[in-house]
Amino acid sequence: MRFSDIPGQTDVKRVLVQTVHRQHVAHAQLFRGAEGSAALALALAYATFLNCEQRGPEAQDSCGQCPACQKNDKLIHPDLNFILPVTTTKVVNKDAISSKFAADWRSFVLENPYQGLNDWMQHIGADNKQGSISKEESVQLLKLVSLKAFEAQFKVVIIWLPELMHPAAANAVLKLLEEPPPATIFLLVSFSPEQLLPTIISRVQPVVVRPYSETEITTFLRDQHQVPEVKARQIAQLAEGNLGAALASREAAADNDYFTFFVEWMRQCYGYKVDLILAKTDEFQKMGRENQKEFLQFGLGILRKVLLFGIDAQFVPHLPAAEQQFVSGFSRFVHRANADALSQEFNDAHYHIERNANPRMVFVDTSLRIAELLKIPA
């Protein structure tokens, strides 16, 4: 993993590179970001950069050619170590520790380094069990750091989701942070750092990873994964900053044009064109349940943009031309007096669809209620 593989995050990348060139590498760093952010990807790229064998004094990224980079790219470098939340599975039915899931972890990360805990649990076949970093893991960690680096300048230990550590494991990590072994770098990657012990937080250098914008996700899907522009933007709006979710859904997403459907639907509701609404109901029915739920989530996102645009257009910058025209015009009819009720209608419709209600009845009922709400004056 190299910095160039990660979209955006320019400021964070620059700071991380500078710490290496200035020889100010903190022995413990906390990459904090929401689920689906680039927190893990940045930690992996940083670990690769740290031990790159051909890193020049002005280099802004690892070379990708030396043996160290090639091993790091495959996550098989002997000085790159991982501590992960795990649980017993059909394959590992006792004494579940990170090392027993090394092959699973490699395939998981190499497929998509922006995934979350639930994705990881499904990947290892955990069923409904919850993962954690057990107290047994602390024993393995102490053994691990007692060894010198095999071939690299630094031994790197990445602890993914340290907020899930058993108290015994957390105390072991705290002791290591207080008395760090030589040439050992701890990179903690957390989605919920507020759940960590305050004493751990006080001993790590924070690396704040911001969520991705819709535009960044759209551009990444379009340019790097050849997803058509309309579909990419639709996926980005549904992902709400979660790049992992966007990547996971790029293949599964149907070829429905949610935006066009939404615009036509809202115009029919406002005009109280019942015949057209009934015809639109047939289209909604054919979407299928999962796409119906996705569409309603998409509609909620558009509704939020419309309301924010009505308050101040600067709250929703970078809208594409077609979307901006609709959002601008529709903002006259979505305001403080009806916004909450409109949002509730979308949420209620999603709730009923999720519980196998008749989609046609849900759509017609929701349409008529929206038609009434759009007539409420500001």
PALOPA-234514 format. One record per residue (C-alpha): residue number from 0; z negated, x, y negated. Coordinates in Angstrom, 2 decimals. Each point is the difference from the previous one (the first is absolute). Layout:
<atoms>
NUM/Z/X/Y
...
</atoms>
This chain:
<atoms>
0/0.00/0.00/0.00
1/1.01/1.34/-3.38
2/-0.72/-1.25/-3.49
3/3.71/-0.70/-0.42
4/-0.18/-2.49/2.89
5/-2.47/-2.14/-1.92
6/1.34/-2.35/-2.69
7/-1.59/0.18/-3.46
8/-3.54/1.34/-0.47
9/1.34/2.79/-2.23
10/-3.28/0.65/-1.83
11/-2.05/0.25/3.19
12/2.52/2.34/1.60
13/-0.03/2.28/-3.05
14/-3.80/0.22/-0.01
15/-0.15/0.76/3.73
16/2.61/2.75/-0.31
17/-1.84/1.54/-2.96
18/-3.28/0.20/1.95
19/1.74/2.23/2.54
20/1.79/2.24/-2.50
21/-3.17/0.42/-2.05
22/-2.08/0.57/3.15
23/-2.29/-2.88/-0.91
24/0.22/-1.78/3.34
25/-3.15/-2.10/0.44
26/-1.48/0.21/3.50
27/-0.33/-3.80/0.13
28/2.30/-2.53/-1.64
29/0.06/-3.78/0.11
30/3.45/-1.63/-0.11
31/-0.86/-3.53/-1.07
32/2.62/-2.73/-0.03
33/0.56/-3.55/1.14
34/1.38/-0.77/3.45
35/3.72/0.66/0.02
36/-0.28/2.66/-2.70
37/1.16/3.63/0.27
38/-3.54/1.33/0.55
39/0.55/1.23/3.57
40/3.55/1.17/-0.71
41/-1.22/2.08/-2.96
42/-2.82/1.51/2.07
43/2.52/0.98/2.69
44/2.40/1.49/-2.55
45/-2.88/1.89/-1.62
46/-1.13/1.38/3.36
47/3.55/1.20/0.69
48/0.26/1.59/-3.45
49/-3.33/1.79/0.43
50/1.11/1.82/3.14
51/3.71/0.44/-0.75
52/0.88/3.62/0.91
53/2.87/0.28/-2.48
54/-1.64/-1.61/-3.03
55/1.02/1.87/-3.12
56/-2.10/0.34/-3.17
57/2.06/-2.71/-1.74
58/0.63/-2.24/3.01
59/-0.54/-3.72/-0.54
60/0.24/-0.93/3.68
61/-0.26/1.48/3.47
62/3.12/1.72/1.31
63/0.51/-2.14/3.11
64/1.51/2.99/1.83
65/-2.85/2.30/0.99
66/-1.82/-0.44/3.35
67/-3.08/-1.42/-1.74
68/2.02/-2.70/-1.79
69/1.89/-0.92/3.13
70/-3.22/-0.39/1.96
71/-1.61/-2.00/-2.78
72/3.05/-2.24/-0.16
73/-0.57/-0.88/3.66
74/-3.81/-0.19/-0.50
75/-0.53/2.64/2.70
76/-1.25/2.92/-2.10
77/-3.18/1.37/1.67
78/-1.73/0.20/-3.39
79/0.79/-3.59/-0.98
80/-2.68/-2.29/1.41
81/-0.65/-3.73/-0.24
82/-3.10/-2.16/0.24
83/0.90/-3.68/0.39
84/-1.58/-3.39/0.66
85/0.61/-0.81/3.69
86/-1.35/-2.27/2.72
87/0.27/-0.38/3.75
88/3.31/-1.26/1.34
89/1.62/-0.54/3.38
90/1.15/3.62/-0.08
91/-3.20/1.49/-1.43
92/-2.68/-2.18/1.55
93/-3.03/2.16/-0.88
94/-1.13/2.76/-2.36
95/2.60/-0.89/-2.65
96/0.42/2.90/-2.41
97/2.88/1.05/-2.25
98/1.30/2.82/2.19
99/0.82/-2.46/2.80
100/2.34/-1.89/-2.33
101/1.86/3.02/-1.38
102/3.39/-0.96/1.43
103/-0.39/-3.61/-1.18
104/-0.96/1.19/-3.48
105/3.01/2.29/-0.25
106/2.44/-2.78/0.89
107/-1.82/-2.43/-2.32
108/0.11/2.26/-3.06
109/3.48/1.36/0.57
110/1.33/-3.55/0.21
111/-1.65/-1.14/-3.25
112/-2.77/1.97/-1.81
113/-0.79/-2.96/-2.28
114/-1.53/-2.30/2.63
115/-3.53/-1.41/0.16
116/-2.90/-0.37/2.40
117/1.24/-3.19/1.64
118/3.37/1.63/0.65
119/-1.78/2.94/1.64
120/-2.15/-2.25/2.17
121/3.08/-1.87/1.20
122/1.82/3.27/0.62
123/-2.67/1.25/2.43
124/-0.40/-3.39/1.68
125/-3.52/-0.72/-1.24
126/0.48/-3.78/0.26
127/-2.71/-1.58/-2.19
128/-2.36/2.99/0.03
129/-1.01/1.72/-3.21
130/0.51/3.71/-0.44
131/-2.62/2.45/-1.20
132/-0.74/3.71/-0.23
133/-2.82/0.26/2.54
134/-3.04/2.24/0.10
135/1.60/1.85/2.95
136/2.76/0.98/-2.42
137/-2.51/1.96/-2.08
138/-0.69/2.30/2.96
139/3.73/0.68/0.41
140/0.34/0.58/-3.74
141/-2.77/2.62/-0.03
142/1.68/1.82/2.89
143/3.33/-0.19/-1.76
144/-1.10/1.56/-3.27
145/-2.01/2.70/1.74
146/3.30/1.60/1.04
147/2.01/2.19/-2.33
148/3.49/-1.00/-1.03
149/2.42/0.88/2.80
150/3.01/1.11/-2.03
151/-0.09/-1.52/-3.49
152/-1.82/0.92/-3.19
153/-2.00/-3.25/0.10
154/-1.34/-2.23/2.72
155/0.68/-3.53/-1.27
156/-2.01/-2.99/1.20
157/1.36/-3.41/-1.05
158/-2.51/-2.82/0.41
159/1.89/-3.29/-0.14
160/-2.12/-2.98/-1.16
161/-3.36/1.81/-0.23
162/-1.59/-3.29/-1.12
163/0.05/-0.95/3.70
164/-2.25/2.89/1.04
165/-3.12/-0.68/2.07
166/-3.10/1.10/-1.99
167/-0.41/3.01/2.31
168/3.60/1.05/-0.62
169/-0.41/-0.55/-3.74
170/-3.09/2.21/-0.05
171/1.81/2.71/1.95
172/2.87/-0.08/-2.50
173/-2.45/0.09/-2.88
174/-1.64/3.13/1.42
175/3.40/1.67/0.33
176/0.87/-0.89/-3.58
177/-3.30/1.46/-1.19
178/0.49/3.22/1.98
179/3.77/0.25/0.49
180/1.33/2.37/2.64
181/2.20/2.80/-1.42
182/3.74/-0.69/-0.44
183/-0.44/-3.65/1.04
184/1.36/-2.85/-2.14
185/-1.15/-3.58/0.50
186/2.39/-2.70/-1.18
187/-1.57/-3.48/0.14
188/2.47/-2.88/-0.25
189/-1.72/-3.25/-0.91
190/1.06/-3.58/-0.74
191/-3.56/-1.06/-0.92
192/-1.83/3.02/-1.45
193/-2.74/-2.24/-1.39
194/-1.25/-0.35/3.59
195/-0.61/3.74/0.35
196/-3.40/1.57/-0.44
197/-0.57/0.88/-3.67
198/-1.02/3.48/1.10
199/3.40/0.50/1.64
200/1.85/-1.26/-3.08
201/-1.98/2.41/-2.17
202/1.22/2.95/2.08
203/3.74/-0.69/0.04
204/2.68/0.42/-2.62
205/1.71/-3.37/-0.58
206/3.77/-0.38/0.24
207/0.87/-3.48/-1.28
208/3.19/-1.43/1.49
209/1.36/-2.98/-1.89
210/1.76/-2.95/1.68
211/3.78/-0.14/-0.05
212/1.80/-2.23/-2.46
213/2.61/-2.54/1.05
214/2.70/2.12/-1.59
215/-1.07/3.13/1.91
216/-0.04/-1.83/3.34
217/3.35/-1.65/-0.74
218/1.60/3.32/-0.90
219/-1.46/1.76/3.05
220/1.21/-2.69/2.41
221/3.43/-0.12/-1.61
222/0.59/3.75/-0.31
223/-1.82/1.38/3.04
224/0.39/-2.84/2.50
225/3.26/-1.61/-1.16
226/-1.59/-3.43/-0.48
227/2.19/-2.21/-2.25
228/-1.35/-0.33/-3.55
229/-0.82/-3.72/0.19
230/-1.78/0.32/3.33
231/-1.82/3.17/-1.11
232/-1.37/-1.71/-3.11
233/-1.02/-3.03/2.04
234/-1.90/2.21/2.45
235/-1.60/1.92/-2.89
236/-1.26/-3.18/-1.63
237/-1.58/-1.15/3.25
238/-1.52/3.44/0.71
239/-2.11/-0.02/-3.20
240/-0.11/3.80/-0.22
241/-0.42/0.60/3.74
242/2.80/2.39/0.94
243/-1.05/-0.08/3.65
244/0.45/-3.76/0.17
245/3.34/0.28/-1.78
246/1.30/2.57/2.49
247/-1.25/-2.04/2.95
248/1.73/-3.15/-1.22
249/3.35/1.52/-0.99
250/1.45/-0.60/3.46
251/-1.84/-3.23/0.72
252/0.78/-1.68/-3.31
253/2.54/-2.77/0.31
254/3.05/-0.11/-2.22
255/-1.34/-2.91/-2.03
256/0.48/0.22/-3.74
257/-3.45/-1.22/-0.99
258/0.59/0.44/-3.72
259/3.09/-2.20/-0.15
260/-1.69/-2.59/2.20
261/-3.08/-0.02/-2.25
262/2.02/-0.35/-3.21
263/2.00/-2.93/1.35
264/-3.13/-1.65/1.37
265/-1.92/0.23/-3.28
266/2.94/-1.42/-1.94
267/0.25/-2.91/2.41
268/-3.74/-0.63/-0.25
269/0.06/0.05/-3.80
270/2.99/-2.34/-0.07
271/-1.67/-2.21/2.63
272/3.24/0.01/1.99
273/-1.35/-1.51/3.20
274/3.34/-0.03/1.81
275/0.46/3.72/-0.58
276/-3.60/0.71/0.96
277/0.54/-1.77/3.32
278/3.13/2.08/0.58
279/-1.98/3.14/-0.87
280/-2.58/-1.08/2.58
281/2.58/0.52/2.73
282/0.50/3.59/-1.16
283/-3.75/0.57/0.00
284/-0.26/-1.44/3.51
285/2.64/2.42/1.32
286/-1.82/3.07/-1.32
287/-2.53/0.01/2.80
288/-3.76/0.05/-0.38
289/-0.54/3.68/-0.81
290/2.75/0.03/-2.62
291/-1.37/-3.24/-1.46
292/-3.37/1.68/-0.45
293/1.67/3.07/-1.50
294/1.98/-2.14/-2.41
295/-3.15/-1.76/-1.23
296/-1.66/3.38/-0.55
297/3.09/1.13/-1.88
298/-0.15/-3.16/-2.12
299/-3.61/0.72/-0.90
300/1.02/3.46/-1.18
301/2.78/-1.37/-2.19
302/-2.35/-2.65/-1.38
303/-2.47/2.72/-1.00
304/2.76/1.90/-1.82
305/1.06/-3.14/-1.81
306/-3.53/-0.66/-1.23
307/-0.52/3.61/-1.11
308/3.35/0.03/-1.78
309/-1.02/-3.13/-1.90
310/-3.20/1.73/-1.14
311/1.68/3.30/-0.91
312/3.38/1.25/1.22
313/-1.38/3.55/0.09
314/-2.16/-0.97/3.00
315/3.11/-0.13/2.22
316/2.34/2.83/-1.03
317/3.01/1.22/1.98
318/1.15/-3.40/1.23
319/3.62/-0.02/1.21
320/2.36/-1.88/-2.31
321/0.47/-3.10/2.18
322/-3.71/-0.31/0.67
323/-0.94/0.55/-3.64
324/2.26/-2.82/-1.12
325/-1.68/-2.46/2.36
326/-3.55/1.24/-0.63
327/0.54/-0.21/-3.76
328/1.34/-3.56/0.12
329/-2.47/-1.29/2.60
330/-2.98/1.41/-1.90
331/0.23/-2.99/-2.39
332/-1.07/-2.27/2.85
333/-2.69/2.14/1.66
334/-3.08/0.43/-2.14
335/-3.78/-0.05/0.04
336/-0.11/-3.78/0.37
337/1.86/-0.09/3.31
338/0.16/3.57/1.39
339/-3.12/-0.30/2.18
340/1.13/-3.31/1.46
341/3.49/1.34/0.69
342/-1.44/3.05/1.76
343/-2.24/-2.26/2.06
344/3.02/-2.02/1.14
345/1.68/3.15/1.31
346/-3.21/1.12/1.71
347/-0.52/-3.43/1.56
348/3.58/-0.07/1.26
349/-0.43/3.46/1.53
350/-3.26/-1.13/1.64
351/1.62/-3.06/1.56
352/3.09/1.89/1.20
353/-2.24/2.63/1.57
354/-1.76/-2.76/1.92
355/3.20/-1.47/1.38
356/0.36/-2.98/-2.33
357/3.44/-1.61/-0.16
358/1.99/2.25/-2.38
359/2.14/-2.86/-1.31
360/-3.03/-2.09/-0.95
361/-1.75/2.99/-1.57
362/3.05/0.92/-2.06
363/0.66/-3.52/-1.28
364/-3.65/-0.61/-0.86
365/-0.29/3.37/-1.76
366/3.25/-0.61/-1.91
367/-1.16/-3.35/-1.37
368/-3.36/1.42/-1.06
369/1.68/2.96/-1.72
370/2.35/-2.41/-1.78
371/-3.00/-1.83/-1.48
372/-1.78/3.23/-0.99
373/3.05/1.42/-1.80
374/-0.05/-3.00/-2.34
375/-3.52/0.75/-1.23
376/0.20/1.17/-3.64
377/-1.42/3.35/-1.01
</atoms>
